[in-house]
Amino acid sequence: MTLVSTTNEGVAGPSALTVSIERTESAVIVEVAGEVDLSTAPRLKEVLDEVAPVSGAVIVDLTGVSFMDSSGLNVLLQRREQLLGDHSGATVRLIVTQPSLRRLFEVTGLNDVFELFLSSAEATGRH
């Protein structure tokens, strides 16, 4: 497991983002914790751009995310579009357990764009 951590001084004060990466046979699991906002979204993008499965899925576990704004949503959308464009067959799946984040995806209509799951077992197909 690879751990990446960053702290940025945001507009309203410091915001922290921790990202860990786990590779399995069928997926790359990216666990994200903290706040995904204008100051931390570039770091999340950098990490997501580094993980490139040949096939399978990039699973982004947002269980530990306490806040996400449009910057974070944009990063997730960009990564999804990149994977669709390279015709590798890879997909982006999101684990979203926080009610406030689920609501964000519903309000923006992105719950129809992304596959949303409640657990890692669900997202990887290991029920």
Summary of the structure (lengths in Angstrom):
residues: 127
radius of gyration: 13.7
end to end distance: 22.3
largest distance: 41.6
contacts: 392
relative contact order: 0.16
helix: 35%
strand: 39%
